């Protein structure tokens, strides 16, 4: 069963990732709730980053590249630790799911 956003059921795969990217800002709160997350500004920072990377590259970044990019763009935070606090179930996979993107490539997105 997919997620229902504004009365429309979105198609998902066997791990509840959307089968097609959906960039509506109405999607993340619905998926986050199903994941047991309450979104804050930092979640949205990661969601928007994941969406931009997906649009640019056609896939989401692996965890190492996420940490590198966040360290460069937003210094002063231990992003490796913070990303796990925000998305405790494998940050690159869970943030991609919440962002409304298809499942990342490979194990853990690597």
C-alpha positions in Angstrom: 0.0 0.0 0.0 1.4 3.4 -1.0 1.2 6.7 0.8 -1.9 8.9 0.4 -1.1 12.5 -0.2 -3.9 15.0 -0.9 -6.3 12.1 -1.7 -3.9 10.5 -4.2 -2.2 7.2 -3.5 1.5 7.2 -4.5 3.0 4.0 -5.8 5.8 2.4 -3.7 8.1 -0.5 -4.0 8.5 -3.4 -1.6 10.5 -1.2 0.8 8.0 1.7 0.7 10.2 3.9 -1.4 8.3 5.9 -4.1 8.7 4.3 -7.5 8.9 7.8 -9.1 10.3 10.9 -7.6 7.7 13.3 -6.2 8.9 16.8 -5.3 5.7 18.1 -3.7 6.4 19.5 -0.3 3.2 17.7 0.8 4.9 14.3 0.5 7.7 14.4 3.1 5.4 15.0 6.1 3.3 12.0 5.2 6.3 9.7 4.7 8.1 11.1 7.8 5.0 10.3 9.9 5.0 6.7 8.6 8.8 6.6 9.5 8.1 7.9 13.0 9.8 11.2 12.4 8.7 14.7 13.2 10.2 17.1 10.6 12.1 20.2 11.6 14.2 22.7 9.7 17.3 20.5 9.6 15.2 17.6 8.2 14.1 20.0 5.4 17.7 21.0 4.8 18.6 17.4 4.1 15.4 16.7 2.1 16.1 19.7 -0.2 19.7 18.6 -0.6 18.7 15.1 -1.5 16.2 16.3 -4.0 18.7 18.7 -5.6 21.3 15.9 -5.9 18.7 13.5 -7.4 17.8 16.2 -10.0 21.4 16.9 -10.8 22.8 13.3 -10.8 19.8 11.1 -11.4 20.5 9.3 -8.1 21.1 10.2 -4.4 24.6 10.5 -2.9 26.1 7.9 -0.7 26.6 8.7 3.0 30.2 9.6 2.7 29.5 12.2 0.1 26.5 13.5 2.1 28.8 14.1 5.1 31.5 15.8 2.9 29.0 18.1 1.3 27.3 19.1 4.5 30.7 19.7 6.2 31.6 22.0 3.3 28.3 23.8 3.0 27.4 24.0 6.7 30.6 23.9 8.8 30.7 23.7 12.5 28.4 20.6 12.9 29.4 16.9 13.2 27.3 16.0 10.3 28.0 12.3 10.5 26.5 12.2 13.9 23.8 14.7 13.2 22.5 12.9 10.1 22.1 9.8 12.2 20.2 11.8 14.8 17.9 13.2 12.1 17.5 10.0 10.1 18.4 7.1 12.4 17.6 4.3 9.9 20.5 4.8 7.5 20.5 8.5 6.8 21.0 8.4 3.0 18.3 5.8 2.5 15.8 7.2 5.0 16.3 10.8 3.9 15.8 9.8 0.3 12.6 7.9 1.2 11.2 10.9 3.2 12.2 13.3 0.4 9.9 11.4 -1.9 12.7 9.8 -4.0 13.2 6.2 -5.3 15.4 3.8 -3.5 19.1 4.6 -3.6 21.5 2.4 -5.5 23.5 -0.3 -3.7 23.7 -1.3 -0.1 23.2 1.8 2.1 23.5 4.0 -1.0 27.2 3.2 -1.7 
